[in-house]
Amino acid sequence: MLYKNVGSNVLQKLMRLEDLEKRVNQLIELADKVLKSRHNKYPELLNSEMFFEYRTSSLSFTKSVVGENHPYYQEFDYLVKDIEHSDAEEGRGVLKSIKKEI
């Protein structure tokens, strides 16, 4: 076992970090899918169902990790409002920033 000599508290923190990294990667992948879901008639617009799944999942994740008062949460909430390509792209940037801190 890789963590054989690691204390249980340290191991729990390592596992939590792995879980956080896995989840943020899933959200970044979801952002990529949303960004590919352009509307046929209006290419600047995205699939609304996918967009709001991305938005709410990302806000929930960010709130649970850093809280509502953290700049990451506030920035994501401010930037990612509409089903436009630029909003989803900006949100993906916030998630990538979170990933770098994990």
N, C-alpha and C positions, 0 to 999 in steps of 0.2 A: 504494500500500500504506500502510495506516494507521501501521504501526510501522517505516517505512522507515529512519528515522534512529535507531532504538533499538538499543542494543548487543545482541548475541546472548544474553548471560546474562539481561538484563532481559526480553527477549522470551520466553525460556524460562520465566521466573517468571510473566509475564503469562499465558502459555498454560496453565501449571499451575494458576494461580488460576481461570481460566475453566473448566478441566476439573473442579476441585474444586467450584466453584459449580454446574456442571451436574449433577454426581453428587449433591450434597446436595439439589438440587431434585428429582431423581428419587426419592430416598429419602423426601422429604417427600410427594411424590405417592403413593408406595407406602403410606405411613402413612395418607393420606386414603382410599385404597382399602380398606385393612385396617379402618379405622374404620367403613366402610360395609358391611362383611361380617358384620353381626350374625347370630347364630344365630336361627332362627325360634322355637324353643321357649324358648331362654334368651338374651334380648336383651343381657345383659351380657357374653356370650361371643362371640368372634370366630372366623372361619375359621382353624383352626389352621395349615394349610399356608401360607396367606398371612402369618399372624402370624410364623411362624418364618422365612420368607423375609425379611421386614422386619427381624426381630431380628438374624439372622446377617449380613445385608448391612450393616446399620447398624453393628454391632459391628466388622465387618471394615474398613469405611470409616473409622470413628473411630480404630481402632487404627493403621491405616496413616498417618493424618494427624497424630495427636497422641500416640499411644502409649498403652499400657495404664495408665500411672500418672497420666495427665491426668484431672482431674475430669470432663470430658465423657464419657470412656470409662467411668469408674467409676460415674458417675451413671446413664448409660444402662443399663449392666449390672445395676445394683442395682434400678432402677425397672421395667425391661421384662422381666418373668419369665413372667407368666401370660397366657393368651389372653383377658384381660379388657379391656374398653374403656378403663378408666382407665390401664392399663399402656401401651397403644399411644398414647394421648393424651399421656401424660407423656414418652414417648420422642420423639414429634413435637416437643414443646417443646425437648428437648435439641438435636435436629437444627436447629431454627430458631435456637437460640443459636449453634451452630457456624456457620450461614450468616451471621449478623450479623458474625462475626469474620473471615470470608473477605472 
